[in-house]
Amino acid sequence: MPKDDTALPVTLAPRRRLFGTDGIRGTANRAPMDAATALRLGQAAGTFFNRGSHRHRVVIGKDTRLSGYMLEPALTAGFIGAGMDVVIVGPLPTPAIALLTRSLRADLGVMISASHNPFEDNGIKLFGPDGLKLSDQQEIAIEALMEGDLAAAQVGPMRLGRASRMEDAPGRYIEAVKASFPRGLTLEGLRIVVDTANGAAYRVAPTVLWELGAEVVKIGDAPDGFNINRGCGSTAPAGLAELVRERRADLGIALDGDADRVVLVNECGQVVDGDQILALVARSWHDEGRLTGGAAVATVMSNMGLERFLATRGIGLLRTTVGDRYVGERMREAGCNLGGEQSGHMIMSDFGTTGDGLVAALQVLAVLVAEKRRASEALRCFAPLPQRLVNVRFDGARESPLKQPAVQEEIARHERLLGARGRVLIRASGTEPVIRVMAEAEEEALVENTVAALAEAIRAHTRATA
């Protein structure tokens, strides 16, 4: 069984200025998420991936944010100027872009989305020809090109790319997702409520579930450019939970804005996070001899209860830093085909190269159908240890509070107080100016006191420097 490397020091990634843990993000129509930056990104990424004499191609998808209509043509212009043909597929989930990049033998894939963020934000994620998110080194190289003289790198008039729209892209993704569901099983007789967060999966997710036989109830499926993730989706599942109870559904599925993450709601209206999903699928695949590498991969945020449950089944848990890209990298290193995050990013490499909320939901449904179990029973694999997470916002223009000696000393003090009874995890978000404060221990009161004290220490520094 692979050795858990939780205690090993985390290797710091090379410094990037634009790219965070999941591409580039920011407020729409403000640098760096403006048309000018998108144009330069297209020019730079197009130049970086314009290698060899073949006709170069990039696939561009987006979610349903209004600002996508600004960023899509800016990126298109940049890529065309770099000599790349552009295939525009419109609103589709992030995993669909990764899939199409590979199946169309494209040199690059681009997803315009800020995932679970509100509509005011947007983001740009890049995929290489293998359908994998770019490495830190590739992102640094593209940033360097953006800071240089891009005009000199642009192709001549005869080598400009062309743009076209791919009308059957949704159908390709739908069929690929359906193929992940085991043959011989059906969703007939199940009532499923699906919340697509008014986002990228608003058409494809209900279609997949219906074509596999389910009775489908849809919410969050009427995007207007402004309502993505607003009171719906994986970050706000209360409405879904209420509707599941009201309609006496067998399961509720909540996706986020670009459908690369999922949380579930059982028939009792209880929300199920990524740790329980990972536990159920890992146990099922292990019993069937399908789990590779002898382990699943999770992040430092996953509950210790998950680790203990898997150990009782003879399954290892390998932890990595937060971010589905890092989960994917660790999976490839260890030869694992299953990994995920507590937040609902699930990577199942037998079916795709990146997180796919819909595929993950289908793997859970396959277990429920095959074992004839209710979601409330099957998705309660372990009792989570008390865990509390608080987000503390700070002025992103100022230095991170985590660099301050007083804050560092307070964190160290609470780590000493917890000792072997629990753990503290403090980290800066890679996508927004937020410090995430998490504590976990056997005792609920200890967790609450620890998080409250550390959050206040960070807020106190933020107030002092305001």
RAZI-V423218 format. One record per helix or strand of 2 or more residues. SS is the DSSP state (A for helix, B for strand). FROM is the first residue (numbers start at 0). TO is the last residue. If there is no record, write none. Layout:
BEGIN
ss:from:to
SS:FROM:TO
SS:FROM:TO
END
This chain:
BEGIN
ss:from:to
B:22:26
A:34:48
B:55:61
A:67:80
B:83:90
A:93:102
B:107:111
B:120:127
A:135:146
A:149:152
A:156:158
B:162:164
A:168:177
B:190:194
A:203:210
B:214:218
A:237:245
B:250:254
B:260:264
B:270:271
A:273:286
B:294:298
A:303:311
B:315:319
A:323:333
B:337:339
B:344:347
A:356:370
A:374:377
B:385:392
A:400:402
A:404:420
B:421:427
B:433:440
A:443:463
END
